[in-house]
Amino acid sequence: MTKRLELVSGSKKLVIEHDLPEVGCYLYVYEGGCCIHDSLQDTEELAKEEAHEKWGVEESEWPNEPTR
């Protein structure tokens, strides 16, 4: 099972989804049901940093446990 973290910030839903360790983590941003941003980072921490820099999401806003 793929580790997945989700949160809603304002009108946006942000998702960090882990791929294989050698691939990294995807950051997806949805608004109105449409994906408006996706990127690949080496680690979950880097994906969270990008979410903070681009979307203003604090690391403490992310759930501690995977969504699924």
Secondary structure, DSSP 8 states (H G I E B T S, - for coil): ---EEEEEETTEEEEEEE--TTT-EEEEEEETTEEEEEEEESSHHHHHHHHHHHH---GGGS-SS---
